[in-house]
Amino acid sequence: MSENYSGDEMMTVVAARALKNDDICFVGIGAPSAACNLARLMHAPDITLIYESGTIATRPDVLPLSIGDGELCDTALTTVSVPEMFRYWLQGGRISVGFLGGAQIDRFANLNTTVVGDYAHPKVRLPGGGGAPEIATQCGEVFITMAQSNRSFVGKLDFITSFGHGSGGDHRRRLGLTTKGPTRLITDLCVMEPDPITREMCVTSIHPGVAREELQASTGWPLRYSDGVRETPPPTARELTTLRELQERTRRAHARG
Amino acid sequence: MSVRARILPLSAAVEECVRDGDSVAMEGFTHLIPFAAAHELIRQRRRHLTLYRMTPDLIYDQLIGMGAADRLVFSWGGNPGVGSLHRLRDAVENGWPQPLELIEHSHAAMANAYDAGAANLPFALLRGYVGADLPRVNPQIRTVTCPFTGEQLAAVPAIRPNVGIIHAQKADARGNVLLEGIVGVQKQVVLAAQRSLVTVEEVVEDFGPRSSNAVILPAWTVSAIAAVPRGAHPSYAHGYYARDNGFYIGWDKIARARESFLDWMRVNVLQQPAPAQVRV
């Protein structure tokens, strides 16, 4: 593999590889959407992609800008109302994987997309939870993808928008949750998975050319590494071509307006 | 509630349906967002509104930036795929043009709350907010105990707004409304509201052939209808025109500064006439 690629492309490709052909996947917008559709175009042609706008088994030719672009409805098997989506399909336990992004994350993969600073007097008002608080608890498991920096990977969250492994250990079980929660965190530098006992996210795979010092400098807590950390296989030529073609189609479509 | 929805010019429909201080839900989940109706509210200088909407989007960025709202009940406040709603943020972070009280939920809770409103229930019930911080900052999120199993479940008040406003594809001559595509919470908000206003792409004599399960709001559930072609732009109307994603991307720059926002609103909303009555 001689071709150059960006950290963002690496992240999307690795996130796409995490999905299986028989997954029923609830797709968040942004990075998750690119990864889920790349998976569909590569190794998972039959994957069921569901967006919270009510579109079930959608096969968009270009990435949607919003979770409710017409492209999603036009290419869906069926489109249901939003109350039905959240009641029958998500709460009904019919989704195997929820794919989320976030503004801030902590070592137990709790996510903040609500505020930076105090809730009543925020320094930065972020969009809020949307579908994420229930996606995080009601999907069979959760994959998270976000670019890694010490501003977004923080020691303590200002606000828990979506519950991951809480304060670790059996916290999810104590709250009555039977779903797995975040099982994979895919960044532009590495992949992390929860420790089987403590549930702290540990590095399992480092992307090519990333040093441990850089990884730690981009993380607001002392990183732990699992036994046998691997180097992530780089993107294949086909993965890169497919992703770039998808993004070029998307760019042209959105510019047309 | 009248027997049949009346088809009015948009200005008259807004005058009749929306009063200062009302709670108003303008819905449309990315699709069928009633932008033209919001612009008429702004032209008529409605004030002190409590605005309900799952995804405030550009439509509420405009209403909030023009000082129409005292309170916002919502579940996701961003410009989808682009970034922040700068006018919403300016109101929350700096109190401009006036402070904005936030009552914040998750999508699941809002969708259930509209459903409960339409079903004439006092509250909605869901397996929601587990482990999340929102219940700490929103006292309207409470828990109830299942009388059969003892399980603790989340409860939020039903949404029963004074006014529900949506956009749809068609009305027929009798005032029945048909919508399709991503239907969001459109049906729920009309049935939950005391008064409802529906803008449509066109008024037709008869809907003609359609699925037996087409989403139709009978005329007697709607207070007023106004025909406003392209009334959802820059959102879209399935079967009529596509989402203007370029506008959503361009809005980021317009809304970032107060001056450029006010200039845009002056030229594109305040100085525009209300849409004329469109004949059948």
Interface residues (C-beta under 8 A of the other chain):
Chain A: I29 G30 E52 S53 G54 T55 P64 L65 S66 I67 G68 D69 G70 L72 C73 T79 S81 V82 P83 M85 F86 R87 L90 Q91 N110 T114 Y119 A120 P122 K123 V124 R125 L126 P127 G128 G129 G130 G131 A132 P133 E134 T137 Q138 F159 I160 T161 S162 F163 G166 H171 R172 L175 G176 L177 A253 H254 A255 R256 G257
Chain B: F29 T30 H31 M54 T55 F74 S75 W76 G77 G78 P80 G81 V82 S84 L85 L88 R89 V92 E93 E104 S106 H107 A108 A111 N112 Y114 D115 L126 R127 G128 Y129 V130 G131 A132 D133 L134 V137 E151 Q152 G181 I182 V183 G184 V185 K187 Q188 Y236 H238 A242 R243 D244 N245 G246 F247 Y248 I249
